[in-house]
Amino acid sequence: MIDMSVGGEPVTYMEGAGQIIDGLEAQLSGLPAETKTTVIVAAAQAYGERDESLLHKVNRSLLPVEGEVNVGDQFRTAPDPRAPVVTVASVEGDEVTLDANHPLAGVDLTFHVEIVAVREASAAEIEEMASARRRCGCGRKRGSCKDGDCNCEDGCGDGNCDDGGDGNYDDGNCGEDGCACER
C-alpha cells in the first residue's frame, strides 16, 4: 500500500493489475514494507508525451456546454461517462481550441512514497480482478463503435467475453475500434 498524503488513507493496488501508472508500478514492484523512497516517472511511462494532433479547433456552437467557455475549462465531449474529457486551450471569437491530451501528458512525475504494507492477494481478490478484465466495453479505449454495428449502449453482446457472443474478441465481428473485451 502507498500512503498518498500525510494523514490520508493509504492507496491500495494489486501489483500487475494496471491500477496505477506503469512507471510507478514498475519502480515499486518488489519493495518491502516500511520502504520510503522518491520515485520519478518519465512522462512516457505515466500519461504519455503530449500529442499535438489531439488539439482541435471547433466552432463554439458545436460544444456540448452552455454558457461562457474559458481557457482551462474541462468537459466531456458527450453525455456518455466514457466520453473523452477535453481542456479548452484557447478561445478566439467563435473558435475554440480543445486539447484532448491528459492534463499531465508530457510531464515527468515525482512521487514521495512510503510502502505501508505488502501482502499476497487473496484468491477472491484475484478472481475479482480477472472478472473485471473480462468485461466488455466499446472501442479500443472505451470509445464509441467505429461503424455502429455493435450495440454499445447495452454493452457488447451479453457482456461475457468468453462465450463468443456478438461483439466479443472471440467471434471476430468487431475490429480494433469497435466493441471489444477489455483484457
Secondary structure, DSSP 8 states (H G I E B T S, - for coil): -EE-STTS-EE---TTSS-S-HHHHHHHTT--TT-EEEEEE-GGGTT----GGGEEEEEGGGSS--S---TT-EEESSSSTTS-EEEEEEEETTEEEEE-S-TTTT--EEEEEEB-------HHHHHHHHHHHH-EEESTTS---SSS-S-GGG-STTS-TTTT-TTSGGGT-S-TTSEEE--
